[in-house]
Amino acid sequence: MLRVSSVLVCVLLASCSLFAPLQRMPLPAPPATNEESAPVSSAPAAVAVDPRAYAYVVLSVADMDLALALWVQRFGMQVVVRRVGTDPQLARLWGVAPDAIIDQALLLTPGMAQGGVHLVRFKLPGAAIRENAAPTDLVLKSIDIAARDIFARHAELEAAGYQFRSKIGRFETDGVVVHEVHLPGPDAVNLVFLEQEGKPEPTSPKGYGVAPQIVATSPDNKREKAFFERVLAMNEASYHRFSGPEVERTIGLPPGGALDVRIFGAPDYDYGRLEIVQYEGVKSNDLYPTIKAPARGLLSVTFFVPDVAAVLARAAQLQTDAGAGAMRAAPVDHGVVETIFGKQHMATLTSPAGLRVDLVERR
C-alpha cells in the first residue's frame, strides 16, 4: 500500500497550520513496565529484511524507564534486544566517550521485522534537538504510528492524561480517507497517529504500529532523491508537490512558495519508510549539525544491508558524478565492530541534507 503523506493532512485541512509552534505539553507517566533487562543481551537474531527499508530509527531519551513504558507497555512494541551498560564501539562510531552509552533497547512492532525504534540512554543526555524548533526547520521531524481504531486510541490516551495538539483530523484525496492526530512526545519528538479507512496496517495487540515511516525536512529534495535512490536503492513510493494561492494561504507559505513531499522505501513493505519534506520559499534553520549524540530526540536511521562495501561503492560513484554536494559528509567505513547489533561490518553515510544513515551488514 502506498502510504499517504502525513504532511498532506496539514495541507488539506484548513484547521491545521504547519507554522504553529510545537507545543511542549507535560506528559503523564505511562504505566509501570515489568520489563526485565539483563546487563548485556545477545545480538538480535538474523531475519530476512529488505535493505530498502530502515531497520531502526535511533531515539535518544532522557529516561529509559519512561520510554519503555510508553513504547512497550503503552504501544505494545516488543523488546528484541535490551543492553544495559556501555557499548564502547558504538559510542566511538557516534563520536562520544566509551562509557557515554549506559542503556539501549531495540524495539519492533510484533510481526514486523523493520521500522523499529532503537532507544538509547546516554550517561549525560544532551538538550532536546527540537525543543524550540519551527516546523519548517531542517531536522528529523516526527514518527508516524499506525492506529487501529484511532478514535478509541485517542480517547484512551486522553483519559491517561496525554494532551494532543488538536482534534483528530480527516481528509480525503483520490478516494483515500485518512484520520490523523499529533501528540508532542517526550524529548520533543512529534508523534503522528494515522489510520487509513479500509486499509488497516499491522499493529500490536494494543492497537499501535510503529513505525510505518519517519519524517525529515530537506533543503533540496532532488538531491535527497538521488542519494536515496542511487546509494540505498530505495524506491520513491510517493511524490506530491503542492503550490498555488490556496496552499500558500493554508500553510503560510509566501507567494510562489511550495511544498515538495517524497516518500522512499521498499515498494511492498509499508514499514521503515522515509518521508522527506521540502518547504520552498521559506528560510529554514539548519538543525542537522546539532543532531548528534548525546542530544535527545531522533538522531539517525539504521539500515541492514547484505553488502556494506557495495553501498559504499555506490556512494563513491554518486560523489564522483554529482560532486561535493552529493553527500554532506564523506562516507565512513568503520570496518567490523561489535555493538548491540553483534559483530558486524558497519559504515556511516550522511545524506545531502545531513541525515545520518548507519549501515549494518546483515546477510
C-alpha positions in Angstrom: 0.0 0.0 0.0 1.3 3.4 -0.9 1.3 5.5 2.3 -0.3 8.9 2.1 1.9 11.7 3.3 1.3 12.9 6.8 2.2 16.4 5.8 -0.6 16.2 3.2 -3.1 16.4 6.1 -1.9 19.8 7.1 -2.1 21.0 3.5 -5.7 19.9 3.0 -7.1 20.7 6.4 -7.7 24.4 6.9 -7.7 23.9 10.7 -4.0 22.6 10.6 -1.2 25.1 10.5 2.3 23.8 9.8 3.7 27.0 11.1 2.1 26.7 14.5 4.9 26.3 17.1 5.4 22.9 18.6 3.7 22.8 21.9 5.6 21.1 24.7 2.9 19.7 26.9 3.7 17.7 30.1 3.2 14.0 29.6 1.9 11.8 32.3 3.9 8.9 33.5 2.8 5.8 31.5 2.0 2.7 33.4 4.9 0.9 35.0 6.6 -1.7 32.9 7.6 -5.1 34.3 10.3 -5.4 31.6 13.3 -7.4 32.9 16.7 -6.4 31.5 19.9 -8.4 31.6 23.2 -6.5 31.9 24.1 -7.3 28.4 21.9 -9.1 25.8 22.9 -11.1 22.8 22.7 -9.7 19.3 19.3 -9.8 17.6 18.5 -12.9 15.7 19.0 -12.7 11.9 15.8 -12.4 10.0 15.1 -11.6 6.3 14.9 -7.9 5.8 14.6 -5.6 2.8 17.6 -3.2 2.6 15.4 -0.5 1.1 13.5 0.0 4.4 15.2 1.2 7.6 15.6 -1.3 10.4 15.6 1.2 13.3 15.3 4.9 13.9 17.6 5.9 16.8 15.8 7.8 19.6 17.9 9.3 22.4 15.8 9.5 25.6 16.3 11.2 29.0 14.5 8.4 30.9 14.7 4.8 29.7 12.0 3.5 32.1 9.6 6.2 30.9 10.5 5.4 27.2 10.0 1.7 27.7 6.7 2.2 29.4 5.5 4.4 26.5 6.7 2.3 23.6 6.4 -1.2 25.1 3.7 -1.0 27.7 1.5 1.6 26.1 2.1 1.0 22.4 2.8 -2.8 22.6 6.2 -2.9 20.9 8.3 -5.9 21.7 11.9 -5.8 23.0 14.1 -7.5 20.5 17.3 -6.7 22.4 18.0 -5.0 25.7 21.5 -4.0 26.6 22.1 -2.3 30.0 25.7 -1.0 30.3 28.2 0.5 28.0 28.7 -0.1 24.2 32.2 1.3 23.6 32.4 0.6 19.9 29.0 2.1 19.1 29.9 5.1 21.2 33.1 5.5 19.2 31.0 5.4 16.0 28.8 8.1 17.4 31.7 10.3 18.5 31.2 10.1 22.3 33.2 8.7 25.2 33.4 4.9 25.5 31.2 5.0 28.6 28.7 7.5 27.3 26.1 4.9 26.4 24.5 3.3 29.5 21.3 1.7 28.3 19.8 0.6 25.0 16.8 -1.3 23.6 15.8 -2.4 20.1 12.0 -2.5 19.7 9.7 -3.8 16.9 6.0 -3.9 16.4 5.1 -7.6 16.8 5.1 -9.4 13.4 7.3 -6.7 11.8 11.0 -7.0 11.0 11.7 -3.4 10.2 10.6 0.1 11.0 11.6 -0.3 14.7 12.9 2.0 17.3 16.4 1.9 18.8 16.1 3.6 22.2 19.4 4.8 23.7 20.1 6.5 27.1 23.3 8.4 27.5 25.0 8.9 30.8 24.7 12.7 30.4 21.8 13.3 28.0 22.0 16.5 26.0 19.4 19.1 25.1 16.3 18.1 23.1 17.0 18.8 19.4 13.5 20.1 18.5 12.8 21.8 21.8 12.4 25.2 20.2 12.4 24.2 16.5 10.0 25.7 14.0 8.0 23.2 11.9 10.0 24.2 8.8 13.4 23.8 10.3 15.7 21.2 8.8 15.7 18.3 11.1 14.4 14.8 11.7 10.8 15.8 12.4 8.4 13.1 13.6 7.5 9.4 13.9 4.3 8.0 12.3 2.3 5.5 14.3 -0.4 3.4 12.7 -3.5 3.2 14.8 -6.2 0.6 14.9 -9.5 2.5 15.7 -7.8 5.8 16.1 -10.8 7.3 17.9 -10.5 4.7 20.6 -6.7 5.1 20.8 -7.1 8.9 21.1 -9.7 8.5 23.8 -7.6 6.1 25.9 -4.5 8.3 25.6 -6.5 11.4 26.6 -8.0 9.5 29.5 -4.5 8.7 30.6 -3.6 12.4 30.6 -1.9 12.8 27.2 -2.5 16.1 25.6 -2.8 16.3 21.8 -2.1 19.3 19.7 -5.6 19.2 18.1 -8.7 17.1 17.5 -8.4 14.1 15.1 -8.4 15.5 11.5 -10.0 13.8 8.5 -9.0 14.3 4.9 -9.8 12.7 1.6 -7.9 12.7 -1.6 -8.1 10.5 -4.7 -10.7 8.4 -2.8 -8.4 7.7 0.1 -9.7 8.8 3.6 -7.1 9.2 6.4 -7.6 10.2 10.0 -4.6 11.8 11.8 -3.7 13.5 15.1 -0.4 14.8 16.6 1.0 14.3 20.1 4.0 16.2 21.4 6.0 13.3 22.8 8.9 13.0 25.3 12.2 14.5 24.3 10.5 17.0 21.9 9.6 14.2 19.4 6.4 14.7 17.5 4.2 11.5 17.3 1.7 11.3 14.4 -1.1 8.8 14.8 -2.7 7.7 11.5 -5.5 5.4 10.3 -6.5 4.9 6.6 -10.0 3.8 6.2 -10.4 0.3 4.6 -6.6 -0.5 4.8 -5.6 -1.4 8.3 -1.9 -1.7 8.9 -0.1 -4.2 11.1 -0.4 -3.2 14.8 0.4 -4.6 18.2 -2.3 -6.1 20.3 -2.5 -2.7 21.9 -3.6 -1.2 18.6 -0.5 0.7 17.6 2.0 0.0 14.8 5.5 1.6 14.9 6.8 2.9 12.6 5.4 2.9 9.0 7.6 6.0 8.4 9.5 8.9 9.9 9.5 12.4 8.6 12.6 14.6 7.9 12.9 18.0 6.3 15.3 18.8 3.5 16.5 22.0 1.7 16.7 20.2 -1.7 14.5 17.1 -2.2 16.0 16.3 -5.7 19.4 15.8 -4.1 17.9 13.7 -1.4 16.2 11.6 -4.1 19.4 11.0 -5.9 21.1 9.9 -2.7 18.3 7.5 -1.5 17.7 6.0 -4.9 21.3 5.7 -6.2 23.1 4.8 -3.0 20.5 3.0 -0.9 18.5 1.7 -3.9 15.2 2.8 -2.3 12.1 3.3 -4.3 10.2 6.6 -4.5 6.9 5.2 -3.4 5.1 8.6 -3.5 5.6 12.1 -4.7 3.4 15.2 -4.3 4.2 18.9 -4.9 1.7 21.4 -3.7 1.7 25.0 -4.8 -0.6 27.9 -5.6 -2.5 30.6 -3.6 -4.6 28.1 -1.6 -1.6 26.2 -0.5 0.3 29.4 0.3 -2.7 30.6 2.4 -3.4 27.3 4.1 0.1 26.6 5.4 1.5 30.1 5.5 3.9 30.0 2.6 5.0 33.2 0.9 3.9 34.0 -2.7 5.5 31.5 -5.1 6.2 29.0 -2.2 5.5 25.3 -2.5 5.7 22.0 -0.6 7.6 19.1 -2.1 6.9 15.7 -0.4 8.6 12.4 -1.3 8.4 9.0 0.4 11.1 6.5 -0.1 11.2 2.8 0.9 10.5 -0.7 -0.3 7.5 -0.9 -2.7 6.0 -4.0 -1.0 6.8 -3.2 2.6 5.0 -0.3 4.4 7.2 0.0 7.5 10.6 1.6 7.6 9.9 4.4 5.0 11.3 7.9 5.0 9.2 10.9 4.2 11.3 13.8 3.0 9.7 17.2 3.0 11.0 20.4 1.4 9.4 23.8 2.2 10.1 26.0 -0.8 10.2 29.8 -0.5 10.9 29.9 3.3 14.1 30.3 5.2 14.7 27.3 7.5 17.2 26.9 10.3 19.5 24.0 9.7 19.4 21.8 12.8 21.2 18.8 11.3 24.6 19.8 12.7 23.0 19.6 16.2 21.7 16.0 15.6 24.5 14.1 17.2 25.0 12.1 20.4 24.2 12.7 23.3 21.4 15.1 22.2 17.9 13.9 22.9 15.4 13.1 20.2 15.7 11.4 16.8 19.3 11.0 15.9 19.7 8.8 12.8 18.4 5.7 10.9 20.0 2.3 10.7 19.7 0.0 7.6 20.5 -3.7 7.5 22.2 -4.3 4.1 23.7 -7.5 2.6 26.9 -5.9 1.4 28.2 -2.7 3.1 31.1 -2.5 0.6 28.6 -2.4 -2.3 26.7 0.5 -0.8 29.9 2.4 -0.2 30.9 1.9 -3.8 27.6 3.4 -4.9 28.2 6.3 -2.6 31.6 6.9 -4.1 30.2 6.8 -7.6 27.5 9.4 -6.7 30.2 11.6 -5.2 32.1 11.3 -8.5 29.1 12.0 -10.6 27.5 14.8 -8.6 30.5 16.4 -6.9 30.9 17.5 -3.3 27.2 18.3 -2.8 26.2 14.6 -3.3 26.6 14.0 0.4 27.0 16.4 3.3 30.0 14.4 4.7 32.2 11.7 3.2 31.2 8.1 3.9 33.0 6.4 6.8 33.8 2.7 6.8 34.1 1.5 10.4 35.1 -2.0 9.5 34.0 -4.9 11.6 32.8 -3.7 15.1 30.9 -5.3 18.0 27.9 -3.4 19.1 24.3 -4.0 20.2 23.9 -5.4 16.6 26.5 -8.1 17.2 29.9 -8.3 15.4 29.2 -6.8 12.0 30.7 -4.6 9.3 29.4 -1.1 9.8 29.6 2.2 7.9 28.1 5.7 8.1 26.6 7.8 5.3 25.3 11.4 5.5 22.6 12.5 3.1 22.9 15.8 1.3 20.6 17.4 3.9 22.5 16.0 6.8 20.6 12.9 7.8 22.9 10.3 9.4 22.5 6.8 8.0 24.3 3.9 9.7 24.7 0.6 7.8 24.9 -2.8 9.4 25.9 -5.8 7.2 23.3 -8.5 7.6 23.5 -11.3 5.1 
